[in-house]
Amino acid sequence: MPPVETQIVSRELSEFLQSPDDLLKIATFRKKLAKEKASIDAKLKSGVKDQLDSTREGLKKLFGTRSNVQAIRDEMAGIDRACQETNKDVKMLDQISRVSVVHRNFAQTEEIVHNLMDLHSRLTVVSKQLDDDSKDILGPAPNLLSIHFQLNRLEAFRNQINHQAKTASADARNILARLLDPLAKELEKFDQYLWELTRNILPIVRAGNGSVIVRLVKIVEVEGREDEKAIAIKVVKKAGRLDASSKFKSILANARKIKHYRPTMMDKIRQSVKDAFTQAYEQDKRNPAAFLEALNKWMWKDIVRIKSGVVPLFPPDYNIWNIYIKQYHKSLDETLRRIVDDAPDAAFLLTLHAWLKEYRESMEDMEVDLELIQPPLLEGKDQSLIDDYLALIVKKLDEWTKNAVRTDVQTFRTRDKPPELDADNLYGLDGTVLMFEIINQQIAVAIESGQGTILAQVVTECSRVMRSNQELWTKTIDSEYKRHVEKPDEAPGGLVEYVIAVANDQFRSADFAAALSERLEARVSGKYKTTIVERLNDAIEGYLDVTKKCTQTLIDTIFNDLKPAIKQFFTPMWYDGVMDQVVETMRDHTNDHKAYLNPSLLELLVADLLDTFLITYLNALARASKLRMPQAADRIRDDISDVFTLFSSLKPAKEVEDQFDVIEMILALLTASKSLVFLSYWPFAQKHGPNFAFTEALMKARDDLNRSEVSEVMDSVKRKVKEEKLGDPEAPTIMKKINVSQGGISGFLGL
């Protein structure tokens, strides 16, 4: 491979393979290159075929012209020989020839005079006929052939007289030019009319005036034959001997200008198609979907009319069907490229992808030769539309949702005003509703595409965006809670209210995602259903995780306020009673939460709050250094009674009793005599597991048991557990969260 090509290939590969992960995309890259190669091959094949056809047709005409020229040369040589022989055989031939020339000159002069005298009147008639026909471009143009015939004769007269006037004086030529100027204007006017008719072939046929097109083609044919004669004469004059050709005054007089009507007619037809697409594009320039919708109405009607109404009016050698189809395809491709380059919205890219498929199918149904619609529209890069669509979806989703969530996050951090209230009078933020409106819009567009793979990819991207936003909220809540705890003087107020708002939004988002999953599951097959359901389930779990984070933060906020009171648990000050402060603080918070927190979340919050209290209380008990008995047991009963009263007002009393059952078992351990501890321990161990460390810590804290008695108690319970082979329960209980390895309540609270 040459060095230059090697550098190009290396540069292309370096741009594509920028990381090791890109090696996985080699197959995709190879398919892309194969598609591009196929598109280029199709273009080359079509171009070569057109060029070969043109070359073949040109060679045929060239050979035919050469034969005709040779025949004319032979005939003229024969005439010349006959003339030479006549000069020798006929006496006084020179005198006869001169008399003949004089007579012919008189006749021509008389004819020229009469034609010049009649020129104005003849042009007046022709001009009126042309004006009458031009009033309605759709026909019926009854004077078309008559106008052409008259102008053709006048043009021939003009060509002849102009040739004869070459040797006249400048004044004479100027006078002649002024006399012939009206004719030139009428000829130009007639040409403009012809090309206007050509640009309106379809409307003329629709108006039922197909005969106008037949007459138009007839004129083009006549002018084409005149062009061929003029070209042949010029070739003879150039190739023949000057002395022989100069004797044929009719040849010298032919000064016709080559008009090329047929190529011009084809160009005007192509231009009319271009103009139709340009007009349609400009009309719906800002709404490409409307352009496609309108295109379906007029383009196919045009093509059907061309096939049924226009093609029969043209001679077969015009290949008018091919001319129209190629130009429609080319103009459509150019217009679609303009639209795609203008960066349309994602919905249109999907619509266009489906439309391109329908276009090919429609062309096949109309039995259009596939070679006429090569290269394919947009170079056959249909898949690139999907890639562009997904890239645009990713960009827009990131942009829109980040803007929405960023606004909410900023509001959360500044907290300069209370959160908004929704229709249910619950705290909430605006970004969630906006984000799901965006997601639903994009998914609705993907559904309309009718392609499961597109829908699955869109759902995947939406899930990615949702998970990203969930991570952002988790980090934001952590950082703001940290600021609230570590720098309370600097942190703005209202953290609880905004955490409630986020919790409500995240819980509502989980409902939205669940409803979306249920709706989509019924629309797709099993091939894509699994992907869609899994992605949305991930998003739902993420929303629930953030919701859990919010409720836990609310609980952490409560217990942060309770730190001074909790530090007194099972200390000498505890016996005087500190639970009233704890209960009132929890009551104040839960009352605030009850007003603005989703009821379902309030239930979860209360359950977790009770668990957190019990864990905190039992951890403090496990770390107690000394318990004055029986006062400690009485104080625990009073504490639990106050807490039970609070929580039984927030959830069913039976559920609260079940959760406080562990406290009752522990109280039994605390109040049992040395000999009866085992009887109290065994029900506790059967339900919560052996918990030797906790039990030993509890026994050691009792001031009514000495060290040897504690050892006897522990030996007996360990022996019984070993004999019964008692292990931990299958389902972990609250005791699994009790930690007796770190001393002091301050260690548990992180103080």
C-alpha angles and dihedrals in degrees: 000000000000116000093247093054090046090055092049092050091046092050093049091049093047090053092050101038102052098141137021089255089063089070086076088061095058092100091052091046090050092051090049091052090047091053092048090049091050090050092050091046090052091051092049092047092051092045094048092048092051091047092049091048091050092046092048092050091047092050091051091052091044093053091046092050092048091053091049092048091050091050091050091048090051092049093048091048089052091050090048092051091048090051092051092049091048091055089058098043102041119066118220090015091141091056092046090049093050091049089049091051092049091050092048092049091052090050093048092046091051090048092049092050092050092047092050090049092050096041097092095048093046092049090049091057093045092047092052092049090048092049091049093051093044093058091081113031090193092067157186085196095183093177098051098107093039091052091049093048093052094044091046092056092045091049091052089051090050092050091050096048092045089054092049091047093059090096094043125102122275092251091053091050091049092051090049091049091053091050092050097042094091088055091053090052092050091049090052091046091051092050090052089051092050093052092045088055089049092052089052100046093123096048090046091053091047088052089058096249100120089142088072089062091048090054090045091054089047090056091048089051093050092048090047092056090048089052090052092051092049092048091048092050091050090050091050092048090050097044101034129079113276096224092054098043093045090068093065103079092181089063093049090048094058103097097156118160112230107245104187092207096168097054089043090051091053090049091051091050090052091046091052089057091048090050091051092055093043091052092048091048094049091048093056099023093133095041110050092173089060088049091057092045091052090044090059089057104047107023097057091043088053093050093047091049092048091053096046103030111021106037094060090056094061130069112255093245089065090069086207093167091058091046093054098042093048092049094046089051093046095046091046091051092049092049094048090050090054090051094048091046089055089065100241122200123279095255091059093051089058092045091050092049091055092042093055090057091049090049093058092046092049092050090051091049089054089052093241114170105251090222088067091062097050133155094041120247112281087007089290092289095140092143090056087065089059090046090049090047093052092044089051091047090052092048095046095043091050092045098045098040094043090053092048096044093039089057091051092046091050090049089049092053097046097038091186092152136023119273119267120267119232129213090281091052091250126134115262146149130240099230097073095059091045093049094052091046087057093046093048091050093053093045091049089055091048090050091053090056088069091219119122094201092058092048091049092051092047091050089049091054092046090051090050091053092048092050090048091053091047090054090049092053092047092053092044093051091047093050094045093048089049090052090047092054102036100034106024093158092057099040117089118240127250098067093136093050093050093045087054089051092051091046091053092047095048092048091049089048090055088055091049092050092047091051090048092051092050091049095048095043089066092051104053137060125249091264093069100018093081093053094046094047093046093050093048092045088055089053092047091051089048092053091049090049091054090046089053089048090054096049090046090051089053089052091046088052091053093050091044086061089047097053095105092050095042091053087064094056111126093358123118090267090055092070089064090059129264100168094090089068092047094049095047092049091051090045093052092050096045091048089054091047093047092061098054108016123094107263092234090053091046089059091051091045093052092048092049092043091055091047091049092049093049092047091048092047095047093045089053090048092049090053096044110126096204136009120197106221133246092004092063092056091049091049092050090052090051092047093050092046091056093046092045090054090053097047095041086062089055102043138010112301092228091060090048091050090052091053093047091051090094090058091053090052091049091048088054089054091049096049099040119106119244093262094046100043090097092059091055093042098054098065088045092051093046091056102035104021131253097303091184095171094052093045092048092048089051093050092047091051092056109098091204093067125066125212096266091050091051089051092051091049093049093046091053096048093045091049092051093047090050093049092049092040088228115182138174117300118260092243112052115240131205090275089070087071095052113105120196097168097088119064125230134024090256090066091058093049093047092240 
